[in-house]
Amino acid sequence: MAAGLMSFTAFPTGAQTQAQTGAGNSIGLPDNVAVIGTEQPRERSATAVVNGYVITRTDINQRVALVTSASQNQFRPEDLERLREQILRNLIDETLKVQAAQAQEMPVSRAQIEQTYNRLAAQNFSQDPEQMGVYLESIGSSAAALKRQIEGELAWENLLRRNITPFVNVSAEEVNEVLKRLEESRGTDEYQLSEIYLSATPENRAAVERNAAAIMEQLGQGGSFVAYARQYSEATTAVVGGDLGWIRLGQLPPQLAASVRQMQPGQLSGPIEIPGGFSILYLTNKRQVLMADPNNAILNLKQIAITFEPDVTQEEADAKVAQFAGFVDTLRGCADAERAQTELGASVVENNQIQASRLPEQLRNMVMQLQLGQTTRPFGSPQDGVRVLMLCGRDDPQDSGAPTFEQIMNQIEEERIDKRAQRYLRDLRNDAYIEYN
């Protein structure tokens, strides 16, 4: 982000300049920078003109509303300021994409934009675009703001389809080599990852790192990773919420691989500095290469639950839970589970043909460690009831085969397109004329 113009009221003397310049600094900048003047960058009006196109404060405010509405958290003033700065950069990039598509006589048609907008309305508001427009107005945004974002994404797809995708080639030898390595790595771990990538230069590294840390904090408080990836990530996977699919550690930069190796499903990691910027990762799932995914196992469960009176005291509840846990320990398999109903007054419900992946993560981890006839530890609360799950059957999936030739080819193509797309966007920025107000 450009710093704008400064008013200088004094200059350092030659002796001061020589003393402050770092010996190892190749461009002769001082190690200790004394900023002159009273202007505060964060007090500037957050607007810009990009090759003649004006980005207004209203544009930024409405896009901020789209992001904050997707979060369950309250933003602190400093977080909102960083958010505004990032959104301004996003709007600049978006404008450059739209302008580039127009310059190459391939603009996004109004019909394409409306079609995508209506599809979003169908997914979220029962096919009622007007209802989505009312909602957007209610959160401080607008249909126009969302349609502008849609236009930017479609324009970028058009540009990549013409200028990059046709020139990305993957040979059969490359694909076969990947398939060979997959077979050799059978049984090793692979990870279902999502990423938010922010590019950085030596000049803006500190600011980008602060933005990444703020995003990480919001995600840790329950923010939507998909929403933040769509708004912030500069990788081409932003349009799919940052989803990288299933990958192995060897496919990642060493810095990311080291972090992923320590992660468990459901965890966030970041910001992680890599060449060219920072990444935030979310691990959705984990499995072994070319092996059956245990999360696809089909389970037969029995749920044994007790309830509590509305006015129960904590002491009474603790005693009842202890009695319940002790009784469960006496059960001798699934045929014995009905005894909980007759002797303890508990409810016993069968849950058959449940896919393991549909269970909440914490419960899934407990259930997958059980042998037939064993139960989980009690879970729940006096308000919702306390229960256990008993494993009464488990059908494990067959070993999964290697991905197809076409799937591997598509994956390699996507990786190469992503790298070239980042360079393409950087070139658009370098060639742009941008004024900040």
N, C-alpha and C positions, 0 to 999 in steps of 0.2 A: 504494500500500500504506500503510495507516494506520501512524503511528509509535508508537501506544500511549501510555501515560501516562508522564510524567517526574516525578522527584522533584527539586524545586528547593531548592537550599541557599542561594542568594543571588540578589539582584536588582540590575540596574544602576541607578545614580542617575539622576535626571531629566536632569542635564547630560550624562551619558554617552549616554542615549537620544537626546537631541536631536542630539548630535554624530554619532551613528552612523546616523541615519536618512537615506537617500538622498533628495536633493532631487527627483529624477525618479521616485521610487517612489510610485505612486498610492495604495497602501494603507499607507504609513507604516512599512514594515519596514526594519530596519537593513541597511546594505550589508555590514557585517562582523558576522556572527552569532556570538555567544559561547554555545556550548551549555553548559548548566549541569547538573551531576550526572554520575554515572559510568555510567549504563546504556548499554550498547552494543546498538543495534538488531539487529545480526546475531547476538546471543546469545539473542534471544527464541526461545521455542518456536514453531516455524513451523506453528501451527494456527489455525483460525478457526471462528466460529459464524456462519452465514449464515441470517438469519431463523429461527433455532432449529435449523438443520441443522449438525451438527458435522463439520468436516473434520479428520481426525486426522493425526498424524505418519505413521502407517502408510499412509494414503491418498497422502500426498506421496511417501514413499519408494518405493511401488510404481509410481507414475507416473514418478518419476525413472528407475527401472529400465527402463521402456519406452523412454525416450528414449536413455539411455546404451547400451542393448543394440543400438540401431540405428546407433551410431557405432563406428568402428574405433579411436577415439582414447581416450587416457587423459585424464580430466578433472582439472585442477588443483583444489585445495580451494576457491579463490576462484571458479572457474567453476561448481563444484557448488553453491556457496552461491547464486550468481546464478540457477542453474537451478532450485533449490528455490523461490526467491522468485517466479520467473516461473510455475512450475507451481502454486504456491499461488494466484496471480491467475487462472490458467486454471481451476482447480478452483472458485474462487468464481464466475467467469462461468458455468461449466458448471452449477453448482448453481442459479444464478439462472434459467437457461434451463429446467431441469427443473421448478423451482418455478412459473415463469410458465405453462408448459404445463399443469401440474396445476391451477393456479388457474383456468385457462380451460376446465377439464374436457375436456382433450385430451391426457391423459398417454400416454406411449409404453408400449405393451403389452409384457409379458414375451415374448410370441411374436415380436414385431418384433425385440426385442433378440437373442433366440436365433437367429433367422433370419439376421441380419447377422453374428453371431458365427460361426455355422456356415459362412457363405459365406467368411469370412476363413480359417477352418480348411481349407476345400476348396481355396482358392487357395495356401495355404502348407504344409499338412500332409496332403495327399492325402485330404481329406474325413474327417479324424479329429479331432474336437473335443477328445477326451481327450488326444491327443498335443500339441495346442496348449496345453492347460492345464498339462501336465507341463513344457513348455518355459517357459511364463510363470513357473511356480513356480521353475524352475531359475535364472532371471535375477533373482529377488528380487521379481517382480511377482505377479499373480494373474489368473485369469479374471474375477474380480469387478471388478478395476480397469479392465480393457479393456471390460467390459460397461458400466461406469459412463460411460466415455468415449463409447461407442456410444449410450447413452441420451441424453447431452447433445447429440450431433450430430443424432439423430433428433428430439428435442424442439425444437431450433432450426429444423429444417426444417418441422416442423408449425406453429410460431409464424409463421414467415415466410409459409408458404402461406396462413394465415388472415388475418394482420394487415397484411401488406405487399404480397405479390404481386398480390392482386386489385385493389389501388389504384394500381398502376403501369401507366400507359397510354403507348403509343407510337403516334403517328399515322402514316398512310401518307406524309404530306408529309415527316416527319422521315426516314423510311427512304429515300425517293426522293432526298432531299438527300444522304444519306450515299453512296448508289450513284453519284450524280452526281460527288461529290468523289472517289470511288474511281477513276472513269474518268478524271477530270482528273489524278489522281496516278499514273496507269499508269507503271510503270517505276521509281518511287521505292521506297526500302527499307521493308520491314516486318519485324517482329521477333517471334520466338516466345519469350515471356518467362514466367518464374515469379517470384513475389514472396512475401516474408515481411514483413507489415506489423505494426508495433507502435504502438499509439496512445500519445500522450503529452500531458500537460498542462504548463503552466508550473511546477507544483509538483513533478512527478516526471520532468521532462525529462532531467535528468542521469542518474538511475537507469536510465531506459529506454534512453538512449544507451549506457550501459555494458553493459546486457544485449544490445543489438543488436551491439555490438562483440565481445562474447564469442561470440555465435552465429556471427558472421562468421568469427571465428578457428577455431571448430570446423569450419565448412564448408570453410574453406581447407585444413584438415588431412584432409579426406576424409569428413566427416560427410554424411549423406544429406539433401539439400535437401528432398525430399518429406517425410521424417520430421520434420524441424525445422519445416517449414511447417505440418504437421498439428497439432503440439503448440503452436507459438508464435504463428502468424499470427492476427491478429484480423480479417482480411478473410474474406468468405464463401468465397473460393477455397481456404481452408485444407483443406476436406474433399477437394479434388482435388490436394493437395500444392502449392498455390500457383500452379497453372497458369493464366496469363492468356490463353493462346491466341496467335493472331497479331494484333499491333496495330502501328499506325504511330505515329511520334513525336508527331504532333499530338494523339493521344488520351491522352498522358501529361502529368502535371504538368511544368512547365518543368524542375524540378530533376532529375526522373527522365529526361526526354528528353535532357538534356545528358550524363548519364552513359551512357545506352544508346548514344548516337551514337559514343562512344569504345570500346565493347565489341566483342569478337569472340566467336563461338560458343564455348561452354565456359567463359566467364569469369563471375566473380562481381563485384558492385559493391555497396558499402555500408559502414556504414549511411549512407543519404542522408536528410537531414532534409527533410520536406515539411510543408505545413500539416496539423496534427493528429497528427504522429508521425514515425516513421522507417521506411524501407523498405530491404530487402536484395533485390537482383535477381540472377537467373541467366539468362543468354542461352543458350537451347538451339540456336537456329538463326536464319538471316537469309535473306531472299529479296526479290524485287522485286514490287511490287503488280501483280496481274493478269498477271504474266509467268511463264513456265515456271520451275519450281524446278529448278536444275541438280542438286540432290541426288537427284532422282528419275530421273536418267539411268541407263540400263542399260549396263553396261560388260562388255566381253570382255577379260580380262586373262590374261597368262602370268606365272607366278611362277617365277623362276630363283633357286635357292638352293644354297649350299654349306654343308658341315658341317665340324666340327673334331674332332680327336682329344681325348679327355678330358684328357690331360696336356699339351696345347698351351701354350706360353708366350705371354705377351703380345706379345713381339717376333715370334714365328712367326705369331701370329694377325694382327698388323698387316700383315705382309708378304703373307699370303694374301689379306687383304681388298683390299690395294692391287692385287695381281695380278687379282683378280676384277673390281674396278672398271675397271681398264684393259681387260680383255677385253670387258666389257659395252659399253664405248664403241665397240668395233669392230663390234658387231652392226648390221646394216642392215635392220631391220624384223622383223616377227613370223615370217616364213618363215625367217629366219636364226637364230631363237632356239634351235633344236634343236642348233646347233653347240656351244652351251655344254655340252651333255651329252656329246658325243663328244670334244671337245677339252679340256674342263676338268673333266669328271666331275661337273658340277653336275646337280641334278634340275630338270626343266622340267615344270610342272604348269599345265594350262589351267583357268581359272576363268571360265566363261561365264555370262552373264545375272546378273551381280552388280549390285544397285542401289547406287548411289554412297553413299547414306545409311547403308548397312550397314558401310562401311569405318570404321576408327578415324579420328577427326577429323584427326590429323596426316597420316595416309596419304591420306585423302580430299583434303585441300588440295593435296598433291603430285600425285596422279593427275589431278585436274581441270584442272591446268595443262599436261598433256602433249598432244602431237600424236600421231597414230597412229604406232606403231613406236618411240616414245621410251620411256625407262625412268626410274623414280624413282632417287633416290640410294640406295646400299646402306643397309640398316637391319637391326638385330638384334644378336646378341652371339655370342661363341664357344660359349656354353652352349646357346643356342637355334638357332644357325645364322644366317648372314647371307644376305639375299636382296634382290632387286629385283622390282618389278612393271613389266611392259611393257604398254602400252595397245595392244590389237589391234582394238578396235571400241568405238563409243559411239553409242547411240541416245538422242538428247535428247528429253525429253517435249514435248508440245504446250503452247502457251501456255494457262495456266489462265484460266478465265472469272471474272467477278465473282461474289462470294458471292450466294446467293439472297436474295430479299426477306425470307423467313422467318428466314434466318441473321442478317441485319443486325438485324431486329426483336428477335430473341432476345438478341443481344449488347447492344443498348441497354437492354433490360429488365434484364439481369443487372447492368449497371453501376448502374442506378438502385436496384435491390433492394439491392445491396451498400452504397450510401451510406445508405439508409434503415435497413438492418439495423444499421449501426454506431451510428446515432443511437438506435435502439431499445434496444440493449444498454447504451448510456450512460445512458439513462433508467432501466433496470432497476437499474443500479449506484447511481444517485442516490437511488432510492426504497428501497434495501435497508437493513436493520439488520445491521451486521457488527461482530462483536467479535473482536479478536485476542488470543490467549493469550500 
